[in-house]
Amino acid sequence: MTGNALAGEPSAYLRQHAGNPVHWQPFGDAAFAAAADRDVPVFLSIGYAACHWCHVMAGESFEDPETARYLNEHFVSVKVDREERPDVDAAYMAATQALTGEGGWPMSVFLLPDGRAFHAGTYFPPRPMPGRPSFRQVLEAVHVAWAERREAVEVNAAALARGLADLHARSAVRLQPPGTGSDASDAGPGTPDPEVLADAVRALAAAEDAGGGFGAAPKFPPSAVLEFLIRHAAVPSATADTARGIAGRTLAAMARSALYDQLEGGFSRYSVTRDWSLPHFEKMLYDNALLLRACAHWVRLGGSAEYPAAEAAEATAGTADWMLAALGLTGSDGELAALASSLDADTVVDDVHHEGATYLWTAAELADVLGRDDGAAVARLMHVGPSGAPLHPGGAGLAGEDRRLWQRVRPALRAARSARPQPARDEKVVAGWNGLALGALADAAAVLDGTELGTELNRAELLAAGERIAEYLERVHWTPGTDGEPGLLVRVSHDGRARGIGGLLEDYAFCSEGLFALYAATGQTRWYALAEGILLAACERFAAGGTLRDAAGESAQVGNAQGGGAGADPFDDATPSGAAAFAGALLSYAALTGSTGHRSLAEQILALLPPLARQAPRAAGGLLAAAQAAVAGPVEAAVAGPPSAARSALHRELLRSPSPGLVIAVQDAEPGPGTAPGPVPLLHGRETTGDPVVYLCRAMVCHAPAVSAAHVREQLASMAG
């Protein structure tokens, strides 16, 4: 096996390395078989298209002919796009962290030909640095160990695999298969203890940073934790105000900082400074989908003095607008089809990568575009000096004359920036991330529908975008099950064609969650039916056999690295854990169908929470958010009656409720023959051709039918305790 084999790969990241002199191979059985035949180790390099330090290591080492010659002679080199193969990334990230105590990208791992890891690191420079050997030194040391101390290498690999297997066994989610009935045999561990959630809020309050958020640099947006805090603040309790305060301060600090693109909207991946003043400029779909939803839910909650709802609505609209404009991929009809994965951290200028070059301004550049006086004023407002800096007001944001000045000059600055070289876009479509996005668009539509919030986007545009994404997922990524086999969701597509592995638990869970939200917002039963099909397939693929799993075991090498396979990881990463999202989707489905078996399955997953909530709440935001929904609900709302202005008013009142336990079923418009499935079970016996009405129930107790928005609001308030 010789030559670089990446030119034909669909992944933009892999194609970035197709011109390297390294004989890169894609991850698969053929590469590992070649290593066994040659009796050499595998060098596994994992990264992603928008990663700045991945570009750096590529330029320094993988494009160097001498380094490539050494790699080609002594190793089989394998490149992995972590966004296409998160199962591979997770397995070897665990190994890297176990070996080194740290992790990140680029990730550099050395493997036996059966896939077990024995040495690892992240970025290695071309020359030695204090505390970090050069890449060539690492390669030579690994080669010597392989040639002269093979037995020790294999012993270490076996020990690491056993250790990882033990670790996974201790955190495994043990399950009873879901039933569909309502008898005691379907009972799970029960609703989570509200005091566990209160303890998590107290722990988060103790860890809050004075600059907003948690921890020091590098500082990441705590998206899953924010969702939990906003949900907790919506339910009366002794810690609700504390949760509201943390969430408001964090959202305000991020939205007023350089992390948020003040010109075009959207959030960068993270900040390299503690005060959010200098971002790492890559922009990811998953971050923006999660933060769009958090901002929308903050508006729905009513905001706070520290971060008013009207200001949050601007960030909501700006993020939605950027996401659709910058990441939107069009189909053959010229309309939105799906959303791309990311924008690069770097901008290529004269064939050289410059981090953040598109986004940085000097005071002189501002004066050139705006004139001397306005340029100087904007430089003062936006913390720009003689050297390049991103624009951001920081602090309390902009008000009064400062705000009016910014609104006046912003179009000119946007136009000037659009004329600069732009960062590359990774155009692969990831099913789960698009699921996150369509759910966020559906929720944003509810709060951006109205001039009272000063927004230009309207409900119909956002819902139409969400439905187009859902149509793409259904058409390109989803194959319904037949003959008793579960359906299949493919994780990634390129150019309208699904390629690669089946979806992971997170893909199924994010898509089903997003589709349930889209159904609640549109009332289109087809989205409920698609969500149901995907969720039931997830139950079969990932929850059968007594242990919840993140992946369906596509690669033997990944199983070997984990000591025989691993269960689902309950901790969040850049996105909420697949287990947490699955629990949330199960709760919604159980409320819409009355299935106590699926509620029980969610409760079994949430039973992991108590020790995680107290010891590591920052890493368990997804589970905490799902648990808050379980504690607060289910609050079941059935909107009955044909479409009308009166029904829209009732429906809108529900959509603007911050209740974390609320699920909404809406009577579909009269379908044509065979064009739509039957009604959602929650609507059985409640459909009507008369005046619209809302049936609200909680804990198997139903209120009198509500016939006005005020009546709906009153009943929801009575259920909030």
C-alpha positions as CSV (number, residue, x, y, z in Angstrom):
1,M,0.0,0.0,0.0
2,T,1.9,3.1,-1.3
3,G,0.9,6.6,-2.2
4,N,-1.5,9.1,-0.7
5,A,-5.0,7.7,-1.0
6,L,-7.0,10.7,0.2
7,A,-7.8,12.5,-3.1
8,G,-11.0,10.6,-3.7
9,E,-12.3,11.0,-0.1
10,P,-15.5,13.1,0.3
11,S,-14.2,14.7,3.6
12,A,-12.9,18.3,3.1
13,Y,-10.4,17.7,5.9
14,L,-9.0,14.5,4.3
15,R,-8.8,16.2,0.9
16,Q,-6.8,19.0,2.6
17,H,-4.0,16.4,3.1
18,A,-4.3,14.7,-0.3
19,G,-1.3,16.6,-1.6
20,N,1.0,15.7,1.3
21,P,4.0,13.5,0.6
22,V,2.9,11.3,3.5
23,H,1.2,8.1,2.2
24,W,-2.0,8.8,4.0
25,Q,-4.7,6.1,4.1
26,P,-8.4,6.5,5.2
27,F,-9.4,4.7,8.4
28,G,-10.4,1.1,7.6
29,D,-9.6,-2.5,7.6
30,A,-7.3,-2.2,4.5
31,A,-4.9,0.2,6.3
32,F,-4.6,-2.0,9.4
33,A,-4.1,-5.1,7.3
34,A,-1.3,-3.3,5.5
35,A,0.4,-2.5,8.8
36,A,0.1,-6.2,9.8
37,D,1.6,-7.3,6.5
38,R,4.5,-4.9,6.8
39,D,4.9,-5.5,10.6
40,V,4.9,-1.8,11.3
41,P,2.7,0.3,13.7
42,V,-0.1,2.6,12.6
43,F,0.3,6.4,13.0
44,L,-3.2,7.8,13.4
45,S,-3.7,11.5,13.0
46,I,-7.1,12.9,13.9
47,G,-8.3,16.5,13.2
48,Y,-11.0,18.5,11.4
49,A,-11.2,21.0,8.6
50,A,-11.6,24.2,10.7
51,C,-8.8,23.3,13.2
52,H,-6.0,25.9,13.2
53,W,-3.3,23.7,14.8
54,C,-4.1,20.9,12.4
55,H,-3.1,23.3,9.6
56,V,0.0,24.3,11.5
57,M,1.2,20.7,12.0
58,A,0.4,19.8,8.4
59,G,2.5,22.7,7.1
60,E,5.4,22.0,9.5
61,S,5.6,18.2,9.4
62,F,3.2,16.5,6.9
63,E,4.3,18.6,4.0
64,D,8.0,18.1,4.9
65,P,9.6,15.6,2.5
66,E,12.0,14.1,5.0
67,T,9.4,13.7,7.7
68,A,7.1,12.1,5.1
69,R,9.9,9.7,4.0
70,Y,10.4,8.5,7.6
71,L,6.7,8.0,8.2
72,N,6.3,6.2,4.9
73,E,9.2,3.8,5.7
74,H,8.4,2.9,9.2
75,F,4.6,3.4,9.6
76,V,1.2,3.1,7.9
77,S,-0.2,6.6,8.3
78,V,-4.0,7.0,8.7
79,K,-5.9,10.3,8.6
80,V,-9.3,10.6,10.3
81,D,-11.9,13.5,10.2
82,R,-13.1,13.5,13.7
83,E,-16.4,15.0,12.6
84,E,-17.1,12.1,10.2
85,R,-15.9,9.4,12.7
86,P,-16.6,10.6,16.2
87,D,-16.6,7.0,17.3
88,V,-12.9,6.7,16.2
89,D,-12.1,10.1,17.8
90,A,-13.7,9.2,21.1
91,A,-11.9,5.9,21.4
92,Y,-8.5,7.3,20.8
93,M,-9.2,10.5,22.7
94,A,-9.8,8.3,25.8
95,A,-6.5,6.5,25.1
96,T,-4.6,9.8,24.6
97,Q,-6.0,11.3,27.8
98,A,-5.2,8.1,29.7
99,L,-1.6,8.1,28.4
100,T,-0.9,11.9,28.6
101,G,-3.4,13.5,30.9
102,E,-4.5,15.8,28.1
103,G,-6.3,15.8,24.7
104,G,-7.1,17.9,21.7
105,W,-6.5,18.3,18.0
106,P,-4.5,17.5,16.1
107,M,-4.4,14.1,17.9
108,S,-1.4,11.9,17.2
109,V,-1.7,8.2,18.3
110,F,0.5,5.2,17.6
111,L,-1.3,1.8,17.3
112,L,-0.7,-1.9,17.0
113,P,-2.0,-3.3,13.7
114,D,-5.1,-4.5,15.6
115,G,-6.0,-0.9,16.6
116,R,-4.8,-0.8,20.3
117,A,-3.0,2.3,21.2
118,F,0.4,2.4,22.9
119,H,1.7,6.0,22.6
120,A,-0.1,9.3,22.0
121,G,0.1,13.0,22.0
122,T,-1.5,16.0,20.3
123,Y,0.5,18.7,18.4
124,F,4.2,18.0,18.0
125,P,6.4,20.8,16.7
126,P,9.1,20.4,14.0
127,R,11.8,21.2,16.5
128,P,12.0,20.5,20.3
129,M,10.3,23.0,22.6
130,P,10.4,23.1,26.4
131,G,8.5,20.1,27.6
132,R,7.5,18.9,24.1
133,P,9.7,16.8,21.8
134,S,9.8,17.4,18.1
135,F,7.6,15.2,15.9
136,R,10.7,13.6,14.3
137,Q,12.0,12.7,17.8
138,V,8.7,11.0,18.6
139,L,8.7,9.0,15.4
140,E,12.2,7.8,16.0
141,A,11.5,6.8,19.6
142,V,8.4,4.9,18.6
143,H,10.3,3.1,15.8
144,V,13.1,2.1,18.2
145,A,10.6,0.8,20.8
146,W,8.8,-1.1,18.1
147,A,11.9,-2.7,16.7
148,E,13.8,-3.4,20.0
149,R,11.2,-3.6,22.8
150,R,8.1,-5.1,21.0
151,E,7.0,-7.2,23.9
152,A,6.9,-4.1,26.2
153,V,4.9,-2.2,23.6
154,E,2.3,-4.9,23.3
155,V,2.1,-5.3,27.1
156,N,1.5,-1.6,27.5
157,A,-1.2,-1.6,24.7
158,A,-3.0,-4.5,26.4
159,A,-2.9,-2.8,29.8
160,L,-4.3,0.4,28.3
161,A,-7.1,-1.4,26.6
162,R,-8.0,-3.3,29.8
163,G,-8.0,0.0,31.8
164,L,-10.3,1.7,29.3
165,A,-12.6,-1.4,29.3
166,D,-12.8,-1.2,33.1
167,L,-13.5,2.5,33.0
168,H,-16.3,2.1,30.5
169,A,-17.8,-0.8,32.5
170,R,-18.0,1.4,35.6
171,S,-19.9,4.2,33.7
172,A,-22.1,2.0,31.5
173,V,-25.8,2.7,31.4
174,R,-27.6,-0.6,32.1
175,L,-31.0,-0.9,30.6
176,Q,-34.2,-2.8,30.6
177,P,-35.7,-2.9,27.1
178,P,-38.6,-0.4,26.7
179,G,-42.2,-1.7,26.7
180,T,-45.2,0.2,25.5
181,G,-47.7,-0.5,28.2
182,S,-48.7,1.3,31.3
183,D,-48.4,-1.4,34.0
184,A,-46.0,-1.6,36.8
185,S,-43.6,-3.9,34.9
186,D,-42.7,-0.8,32.8
187,A,-41.7,1.2,35.8
188,G,-38.3,2.7,35.8
189,P,-36.2,4.3,38.6
190,G,-38.7,7.2,38.8
191,T,-38.4,10.9,38.3
192,P,-35.0,12.4,39.3
193,D,-34.8,14.0,42.7
194,P,-35.2,17.8,42.4
195,E,-32.6,18.3,45.2
196,V,-30.0,16.8,42.9
197,L,-30.7,19.6,40.4
198,A,-30.6,22.2,43.1
199,D,-27.2,20.9,44.3
200,A,-25.9,21.1,40.7
201,V,-27.0,24.8,40.6
202,R,-25.2,25.5,43.8
203,A,-22.0,23.8,42.5
204,L,-22.2,25.8,39.3
205,A,-22.6,29.0,41.3
206,A,-19.5,28.2,43.2
207,A,-17.6,27.6,40.0
208,E,-18.8,30.7,38.1
209,D,-16.1,32.9,36.8
210,A,-16.3,36.7,37.4
211,G,-16.1,37.3,33.7
212,G,-19.0,35.0,32.9
213,G,-19.0,31.3,32.3
214,F,-16.7,28.9,34.0
215,G,-13.0,28.3,34.2
216,A,-10.0,30.1,32.8
217,A,-8.6,30.2,29.2
218,P,-9.2,28.6,26.9
219,K,-12.9,29.3,27.6
220,F,-15.7,27.4,25.8
221,P,-19.4,28.3,25.7
222,P,-21.1,26.1,28.2
223,S,-24.1,25.4,26.0
224,A,-25.5,22.3,27.6
225,V,-25.1,23.9,31.1
226,L,-26.9,27.0,29.9
227,E,-29.8,25.0,28.7
228,F,-30.1,23.3,32.1
229,L,-29.9,26.7,34.0
230,I,-32.5,28.3,31.8
231,R,-34.9,25.3,32.4
232,H,-34.2,25.3,36.1
233,A,-34.9,29.0,36.3
234,A,-38.3,28.4,34.7
235,V,-39.5,26.3,37.6
236,P,-40.1,27.8,41.0
237,S,-37.5,26.7,43.6
238,A,-35.1,28.0,46.1
239,T,-32.3,27.9,43.4
240,A,-34.3,29.3,40.4
241,D,-33.0,32.8,40.8
242,T,-29.4,31.6,41.2
243,A,-29.8,29.7,38.0
244,R,-31.2,32.7,36.2
245,G,-28.4,34.9,37.4
246,I,-25.6,32.5,36.2
247,A,-27.3,32.0,32.8
248,G,-27.9,35.7,32.2
249,R,-24.4,36.8,33.1
250,T,-22.9,34.1,31.0
251,L,-25.0,34.8,27.9
252,A,-24.5,38.6,28.3
253,A,-20.7,38.2,28.6
254,M,-20.5,36.0,25.5
255,A,-23.0,38.0,23.3
256,R,-21.2,41.3,24.1
257,S,-17.7,39.9,23.6
258,A,-15.5,39.0,20.6
259,L,-16.8,35.4,20.8
260,Y,-20.0,36.7,19.1
261,D,-19.4,38.2,15.7
262,Q,-20.8,41.7,16.2
263,L,-21.0,42.4,12.4
264,E,-22.6,39.3,11.0
265,G,-23.8,37.2,14.0
266,G,-22.8,33.7,15.1
267,F,-20.4,32.5,17.8
268,S,-16.8,31.3,17.4
269,R,-15.7,28.0,18.9
270,Y,-14.0,29.3,22.0
271,S,-12.0,32.2,23.5
272,V,-8.3,32.0,24.1
273,T,-8.7,34.6,26.8
274,R,-10.5,34.4,30.1
275,D,-12.6,37.6,29.4
276,W,-13.9,36.3,26.0
277,S,-11.9,39.1,24.2
278,L,-10.0,37.0,21.7
279,P,-11.8,34.1,20.0
280,H,-10.4,31.1,18.3
281,F,-12.1,32.0,15.0
282,E,-13.5,28.8,13.7
283,K,-17.3,28.8,13.7
284,M,-19.1,25.4,14.1
285,L,-22.7,24.6,13.2
286,Y,-23.2,22.7,16.5
287,D,-22.1,25.6,18.7
288,N,-24.3,28.0,16.9
289,A,-27.3,25.7,16.9
290,L,-27.0,25.1,20.6
291,L,-26.4,28.7,21.4
292,L,-29.3,29.8,19.1
293,R,-31.6,27.6,21.1
294,A,-30.2,28.8,24.5
295,C,-30.7,32.4,23.4
296,A,-34.3,31.7,22.2
297,H,-35.1,29.9,25.4
298,W,-33.7,32.9,27.4
299,V,-36.0,35.2,25.5
300,R,-38.9,32.8,26.2
301,L,-38.0,32.9,29.9
302,G,-38.2,36.7,29.9
303,G,-34.5,37.6,30.3
304,S,-33.2,39.4,33.3
305,A,-31.9,42.9,34.3
306,E,-28.4,41.7,33.4
307,Y,-29.4,40.5,30.0
308,P,-32.8,41.8,28.8
309,A,-34.9,39.7,26.5
310,A,-34.9,42.3,23.8
311,E,-31.1,42.2,23.7
312,A,-31.1,38.5,23.7
313,A,-33.6,38.5,20.8
314,E,-31.0,40.4,18.7
315,A,-28.4,37.7,19.4
316,T,-31.0,35.1,18.5
317,A,-31.9,36.7,15.3
318,G,-28.2,37.4,14.4
319,T,-27.2,33.8,15.0
320,A,-30.1,32.4,13.0
321,D,-29.4,34.8,10.2
322,W,-25.7,34.0,10.1
323,M,-26.3,30.3,10.3
324,L,-28.6,30.2,7.3
325,A,-26.5,32.7,5.3
326,A,-23.0,31.4,6.0
327,L,-23.6,27.7,6.4
328,G,-26.7,27.3,4.1
329,L,-26.2,24.8,1.3
330,T,-28.6,25.1,-1.7
331,G,-30.2,22.3,-3.6
332,S,-30.8,22.0,-7.4
333,D,-33.8,24.4,-7.0
334,G,-31.6,27.1,-5.5
335,E,-33.4,26.9,-2.2
336,L,-31.8,25.9,1.2
337,A,-31.2,22.2,1.5
338,A,-29.1,21.7,4.6
339,L,-26.4,23.3,6.7
340,A,-22.6,22.9,6.3
341,S,-20.4,21.9,9.2
342,S,-18.1,24.9,9.8
343,L,-16.1,27.8,8.8
344,D,-12.3,27.6,9.1
345,A,-10.4,29.4,11.8
346,D,-7.9,30.5,9.2
347,T,-8.1,32.7,6.2
348,V,-5.7,31.9,3.4
349,V,-4.0,35.1,2.1
350,D,-1.4,34.7,-0.6
351,D,-1.3,30.9,0.0
352,V,-0.5,31.5,3.7
353,H,-2.9,30.6,6.6
354,H,-3.6,33.5,8.9
355,E,-5.8,32.8,11.9
356,G,-8.8,35.1,12.0
357,A,-7.6,37.4,9.3
358,T,-11.1,38.0,7.9
359,Y,-12.3,39.3,11.3
360,L,-9.5,41.5,12.6
361,W,-9.5,45.3,12.4
362,T,-7.0,48.1,13.1
363,A,-7.9,51.6,14.0
364,A,-6.5,52.8,10.7
365,E,-8.7,50.3,8.8
366,L,-11.8,51.5,10.6
367,A,-10.9,55.1,9.7
368,D,-10.4,54.2,6.0
369,V,-13.9,52.7,5.9
370,L,-15.8,55.1,8.2
371,G,-13.8,58.3,8.1
372,R,-11.6,59.7,10.8
373,D,-14.3,60.7,13.4
374,D,-16.5,57.7,13.1
375,G,-13.5,55.4,12.8
376,A,-12.0,56.7,16.0
377,A,-15.3,56.5,17.9
378,V,-15.9,52.9,16.8
379,A,-12.3,51.9,17.7
380,R,-13.0,53.3,21.2
381,L,-16.3,51.5,21.5
382,M,-15.1,48.2,20.1
383,H,-11.7,47.9,21.8
384,V,-9.5,48.3,18.7
385,G,-6.0,49.7,18.9
386,P,-3.2,50.1,16.4
387,S,-2.8,46.4,15.9
388,G,-5.5,44.0,14.7
389,A,-8.3,43.1,17.0
390,P,-11.9,41.7,16.7
391,L,-14.7,44.1,17.2
392,H,-16.6,43.8,20.5
393,P,-18.1,46.2,23.1
394,G,-17.7,44.0,26.2
395,G,-18.9,45.1,29.6
396,A,-22.5,46.3,29.6
397,G,-22.8,46.4,25.8
398,L,-24.0,49.4,23.8
399,A,-26.7,51.8,24.7
400,G,-27.9,55.3,23.7
401,E,-25.7,57.2,21.3
402,D,-23.1,54.5,21.2
403,R,-25.7,52.0,20.1
404,R,-27.1,54.3,17.4
405,L,-23.6,55.0,16.1
406,W,-22.9,51.2,15.8
407,Q,-26.2,50.6,14.0
408,R,-25.4,53.3,11.6
409,V,-21.8,52.2,10.7
410,R,-22.4,48.4,10.8
411,P,-23.6,48.1,7.2
412,A,-20.4,49.8,5.8
413,L,-18.2,47.6,7.9
414,R,-20.0,44.4,6.9
415,A,-19.6,45.4,3.2
416,A,-15.9,46.1,3.7
417,R,-15.3,42.8,5.5
418,S,-17.2,40.9,2.8
419,A,-14.6,42.1,0.2
420,R,-11.8,40.5,2.1
421,P,-10.6,36.9,1.6
422,Q,-13.0,34.6,3.5
423,P,-12.4,31.4,5.5
424,A,-13.1,28.1,3.9
425,R,-16.3,26.2,4.5
426,D,-16.5,22.5,5.3
427,E,-19.5,21.6,3.3
428,K,-20.2,18.1,4.7
429,V,-23.6,17.7,6.2
430,V,-23.7,16.0,9.6
431,A,-27.1,14.6,10.4
432,G,-27.1,15.2,14.1
433,W,-25.9,18.8,13.9
434,N,-28.6,19.6,11.3
435,G,-31.0,18.0,13.8
436,L,-29.8,20.4,16.4
437,A,-30.2,23.3,14.0
438,L,-33.8,22.5,12.9
439,G,-34.9,22.3,16.5
440,A,-33.2,25.6,17.3
441,L,-34.8,27.3,14.3
442,A,-38.2,26.0,15.4
443,D,-37.8,27.4,18.9
444,A,-36.3,30.7,17.6
445,A,-39.4,31.1,15.4
446,A,-41.7,31.2,18.4
447,V,-39.8,34.1,20.1
448,L,-38.8,36.1,17.0
449,D,-42.4,36.4,15.7
450,G,-43.3,39.9,16.6
451,T,-42.1,43.5,16.1
452,E,-42.1,44.0,19.9
453,L,-38.7,42.4,20.1
454,G,-37.3,44.5,17.3
455,T,-36.4,41.7,15.0
456,E,-36.6,41.4,11.2
457,L,-36.7,37.6,10.8
458,N,-40.2,36.2,10.9
459,R,-41.7,33.0,12.1
460,A,-42.5,31.7,8.6
461,E,-39.0,32.1,7.3
462,L,-37.4,30.2,10.2
463,L,-39.9,27.4,10.1
464,A,-39.6,27.1,6.4
465,A,-35.8,26.7,6.8
466,G,-36.3,24.1,9.5
467,E,-38.7,22.1,7.3
468,R,-36.3,22.2,4.3
469,I,-33.5,20.8,6.5
470,A,-35.9,18.1,7.8
471,E,-36.8,17.2,4.2
472,Y,-33.1,16.9,3.3
473,L,-32.5,14.6,6.3
474,E,-35.5,12.5,5.4
475,R,-34.5,12.3,1.7
476,V,-30.8,11.9,1.9
477,H,-29.9,10.5,5.4
478,W,-32.8,8.3,6.4
479,T,-33.9,4.9,5.2
480,P,-37.0,3.6,6.9
481,G,-36.9,0.1,8.3
482,T,-38.5,-2.9,6.5
483,D,-39.3,-6.5,7.4
484,G,-38.9,-5.9,11.2
485,E,-35.5,-4.2,10.7
486,P,-35.0,-0.7,12.2
487,G,-34.4,2.2,9.9
488,L,-31.0,3.5,9.2
489,L,-29.8,7.1,9.6
490,V,-26.5,7.8,7.9
491,R,-24.2,10.3,9.7
492,V,-22.7,12.3,6.9
493,S,-23.6,13.4,3.3
494,H,-21.6,15.3,0.7
495,D,-23.2,17.0,-2.4
496,G,-26.6,15.4,-1.6
497,R,-25.3,11.9,-1.2
498,A,-25.0,10.0,2.0
499,R,-21.6,8.5,2.6
500,G,-19.8,6.6,5.3
501,I,-20.9,5.1,8.6
502,G,-24.4,4.8,10.1
503,G,-25.3,7.5,12.5
504,L,-24.2,7.4,16.1
505,L,-26.6,7.6,19.1
506,E,-26.2,11.4,19.1
507,D,-27.3,11.7,15.4
508,Y,-30.5,9.7,16.0
509,A,-31.2,11.6,19.3
510,F,-30.4,15.1,18.0
511,C,-32.6,14.5,14.9
512,S,-35.5,13.1,16.8
513,E,-35.4,15.9,19.3
514,G,-35.2,18.5,16.6
515,L,-38.1,16.9,14.7
516,F,-40.3,16.8,17.8
517,A,-39.6,20.5,18.2
518,L,-40.4,21.2,14.5
519,Y,-43.7,19.2,14.9
520,A,-44.6,21.2,18.0
521,A,-44.0,24.5,16.1
522,T,-45.6,23.6,12.7
523,G,-48.3,21.0,13.7
524,Q,-47.2,18.9,10.6
525,T,-47.7,15.3,11.6
526,R,-45.1,14.1,9.1
527,W,-42.4,15.5,11.3
528,Y,-43.7,13.6,14.4
529,A,-43.8,10.4,12.3
530,L,-40.2,10.9,11.1
531,A,-39.1,11.7,14.7
532,E,-40.8,8.5,15.9
533,G,-39.2,6.3,13.2
534,I,-35.7,7.6,14.0
535,L,-36.2,7.3,17.8
536,L,-37.6,3.8,17.6
537,A,-34.7,2.8,15.4
538,A,-32.3,4.3,18.0
539,C,-33.9,2.1,20.7
540,E,-33.2,-1.0,18.5
541,R,-29.7,0.0,17.5
542,F,-28.3,1.5,20.7
543,A,-30.5,0.4,23.6
544,A,-30.9,-3.3,23.0
545,G,-28.8,-5.9,24.7
546,G,-28.9,-4.4,28.2
547,T,-26.3,-1.6,27.7
548,L,-26.7,1.8,26.0
549,R,-24.1,2.4,23.4
550,D,-22.9,5.5,21.5
551,A,-22.0,3.5,18.3
552,A,-23.2,0.4,16.6
553,G,-19.7,-1.1,16.3
554,E,-18.7,-0.4,12.7
555,S,-14.9,-0.9,13.3
556,A,-13.2,-3.8,15.0
557,Q,-10.2,-1.6,15.6
558,V,-12.2,0.8,17.7
559,G,-13.6,-2.1,19.8
560,N,-10.0,-3.4,20.3
561,A,-8.8,0.0,21.5
562,Q,-11.6,0.1,24.1
563,G,-11.0,-3.4,25.3
564,G,-14.0,-5.0,23.6
565,G,-16.3,-2.1,23.1
566,A,-17.7,0.7,25.2
567,G,-21.1,1.9,26.4
568,A,-22.5,5.4,26.0
569,D,-20.5,8.2,27.5
570,P,-22.8,10.2,29.8
571,F,-20.5,13.3,29.8
572,D,-20.9,16.2,27.4
573,D,-18.3,17.1,24.9
574,A,-18.7,20.0,22.4
575,T,-22.3,18.9,22.2
576,P,-24.6,17.3,24.9
577,S,-23.9,13.6,25.3
578,G,-25.9,11.2,23.0
579,A,-27.2,9.6,26.1
580,A,-28.6,12.9,27.4
581,A,-30.2,13.8,24.1
582,F,-31.7,10.3,23.8
583,A,-33.2,10.7,27.3
584,G,-34.7,14.0,26.3
585,A,-36.2,12.6,23.1
586,L,-37.6,9.6,25.0
587,L,-39.3,11.9,27.5
588,S,-41.0,13.8,24.7
589,Y,-42.1,10.7,22.9
590,A,-43.4,9.1,26.1
591,A,-45.6,12.2,26.7
592,L,-46.9,12.3,23.2
593,T,-47.7,8.6,23.1
594,G,-48.4,7.6,26.7
595,S,-45.7,5.0,26.6
596,T,-44.5,4.3,30.1
597,G,-41.8,2.0,28.7
598,H,-40.1,4.8,26.9
599,R,-40.4,7.0,30.0
600,S,-38.8,4.2,32.0
601,L,-35.9,4.0,29.5
602,A,-35.3,7.8,29.9
603,E,-35.4,7.4,33.7
604,Q,-32.8,4.6,33.6
605,I,-30.4,6.9,31.7
606,L,-31.1,9.7,34.1
607,A,-30.4,7.4,37.1
608,L,-26.7,8.1,36.3
609,L,-27.1,11.7,37.3
610,P,-26.8,12.0,41.1
611,P,-23.0,11.5,41.4
612,L,-22.3,13.4,38.2
613,A,-24.5,16.3,39.1
614,R,-22.7,16.9,42.4
615,Q,-19.1,16.1,41.3
616,A,-19.0,17.3,37.7
617,P,-22.1,19.4,36.8
618,R,-20.2,21.3,34.1
619,A,-19.7,18.0,32.2
620,A,-23.3,16.8,32.7
621,G,-25.3,19.7,31.5
622,G,-27.2,17.6,28.9
623,L,-28.3,15.1,31.5
624,L,-29.2,17.9,33.9
625,A,-31.3,19.6,31.2
626,A,-33.1,16.3,30.5
627,A,-33.7,15.6,34.2
628,Q,-35.1,19.1,34.6
629,A,-37.6,18.3,31.9
630,A,-38.5,15.1,33.6
631,V,-39.0,16.8,37.0
632,A,-41.1,19.6,35.5
633,G,-43.3,17.4,33.3
634,P,-44.7,15.9,31.4
635,V,-47.1,18.9,30.9
636,E,-49.1,17.6,27.9
637,A,-50.8,20.1,25.6
638,A,-53.1,19.0,22.9
639,V,-54.2,21.8,20.5
640,A,-57.4,20.8,18.8
641,G,-59.4,22.4,16.0
642,P,-58.8,23.3,12.3
643,P,-56.2,26.0,11.5
644,S,-57.5,29.5,12.2
645,A,-56.4,32.8,13.7
646,A,-57.9,31.7,17.0
647,R,-56.0,28.4,17.0
648,S,-52.8,30.2,16.1
649,A,-53.2,32.4,19.2
650,L,-53.6,29.4,21.5
651,H,-50.7,27.6,19.8
652,R,-48.4,30.7,20.1
653,E,-49.2,31.0,23.8
654,L,-47.9,27.4,24.3
655,L,-44.8,27.9,22.2
656,R,-43.8,31.0,24.2
657,S,-44.1,29.1,27.5
658,P,-40.7,28.4,29.2
659,S,-42.0,25.3,30.9
660,P,-39.2,22.7,30.4
661,G,-41.7,19.8,30.8
662,L,-44.1,21.0,28.1
663,V,-44.9,18.9,25.0
664,I,-47.2,20.1,22.3
665,A,-49.4,18.1,19.9
666,V,-51.3,20.0,17.3
667,Q,-54.2,18.8,15.1
668,D,-52.9,18.6,11.6
669,A,-54.6,20.3,8.7
670,E,-57.0,18.0,6.8
671,P,-54.6,15.7,4.9
672,G,-55.2,14.4,1.4
673,P,-55.6,10.6,1.0
674,G,-52.4,8.8,2.0
675,T,-50.3,12.0,2.4
676,A,-49.9,11.9,6.2
677,P,-50.0,9.5,9.1
678,G,-52.8,9.4,11.6
679,P,-53.1,11.7,14.5
680,V,-50.5,11.8,17.3
681,P,-51.8,9.6,20.2
682,L,-52.0,12.6,22.6
683,L,-54.7,13.9,20.2
684,H,-56.8,10.7,20.1
685,G,-60.4,11.5,20.9
686,R,-59.7,15.3,21.0
687,E,-59.8,16.3,17.3
688,T,-62.6,18.6,16.4
689,T,-64.0,20.6,13.4
690,G,-65.4,23.2,15.8
691,D,-63.8,26.1,17.7
692,P,-60.2,25.5,18.7
693,V,-59.4,24.4,22.2
694,V,-56.3,23.4,24.3
695,Y,-56.3,20.4,26.6
696,L,-53.7,20.7,29.3
697,C,-52.8,17.8,31.6
698,R,-50.0,17.0,34.1
699,A,-49.4,13.9,36.1
700,M,-52.5,12.2,34.7
701,V,-54.7,15.2,35.9
702,C,-56.3,17.3,33.2
703,H,-57.7,20.8,33.4
704,A,-60.9,22.1,31.8
705,P,-60.4,22.8,28.1
706,A,-58.8,26.2,27.5
707,V,-60.4,28.4,24.9
708,S,-58.3,31.6,25.2
709,A,-54.6,32.5,25.4
710,A,-55.2,34.0,28.9
711,H,-56.8,30.7,30.0
712,V,-53.8,28.7,28.6
713,R,-51.4,31.1,30.4
714,E,-53.3,30.7,33.7
715,Q,-53.3,26.9,33.5
716,L,-49.6,26.7,32.7
717,A,-48.8,28.9,35.6
718,S,-50.7,26.6,37.9
719,M,-48.7,23.6,36.7
720,A,-45.3,25.3,37.1
721,G,-44.7,24.3,40.7
